[in-house]
Amino acid sequence: MNPFANRAASLSGPAHDALPVIPNDSSDLPHVSVGLYVETGGAIVIDTVSGATRTVLVADFSILPVGVRRVRATGTTASGIHALVLS
């Protein structure tokens, strides 16, 4: 049984998938994320959905609940990054 079958995607609900992220300075993520999951902590340089570029320090096994359109390679030291997406 699929509990998501009859539910509309919602920002307040769980993500539909966790896609691996390869940081890139010039390309956006294939899908805007509703958050990031990070396995190994460090710095993450992101472009948010509002258009700002931010550097965020995260610990191992962190969830960063912010809309992200790009994870930049320059300045990003965290690894095992996954984009939490609705589509």
Residue pairs with C-beta under 8 A, 6 or more apart in sequence:
4 16
7 13
9 16
9 86
9 87
10 86
11 34
11 86
15 34
15 35
15 84
15 85
15 86
16 85
16 86
16 87
17 84
17 85
18 37
18 82
18 83
18 84
18 85
19 29
19 30
19 31
19 33
19 82
19 83
19 85
20 81
20 82
20 83
21 29
21 36
21 71
21 81
21 82
21 83
23 45
23 71
23 72
23 73
23 76
23 81
24 70
24 71
24 72
24 73
25 72
25 73
25 74
27 70
28 47
28 69
28 70
29 68
29 69
29 70
29 71
29 83
31 83
31 85
31 86
31 87
32 49
32 67
32 68
32 69
32 85
33 67
33 68
33 69
33 83
33 84
33 85
34 65
34 67
34 84
34 85
34 86
35 63
35 64
35 65
35 66
35 67
35 68
35 84
36 44
36 46
36 63
36 64
36 66
36 68
36 71
36 81
36 82
36 83
36 84
37 62
37 63
37 64
37 81
37 82
37 84
38 44
38 58
38 60
38 61
38 62
38 63
38 64
38 78
38 79
38 80
38 81
38 82
39 60
39 61
39 79
39 80
39 81
39 82
40 60
40 78
40 79
40 80
41 57
41 58
41 59
41 60
41 61
41 62
41 78
42 57
42 58
42 76
42 77
42 78
42 79
43 55
43 56
43 57
43 75
43 76
43 77
43 78
44 55
44 56
44 57
44 58
44 64
44 71
44 76
44 78
44 81
45 53
45 54
45 55
45 71
45 72
45 74
45 75
45 76
46 53
46 54
46 55
46 56
46 64
46 66
46 68
46 70
46 71
46 72
47 53
47 68
47 69
47 70
47 72
48 54
48 66
48 67
48 68
48 69
49 67
49 68
49 69
50 67
53 72
55 75
56 64
58 64
58 78
63 84
68 83
71 81
71 83
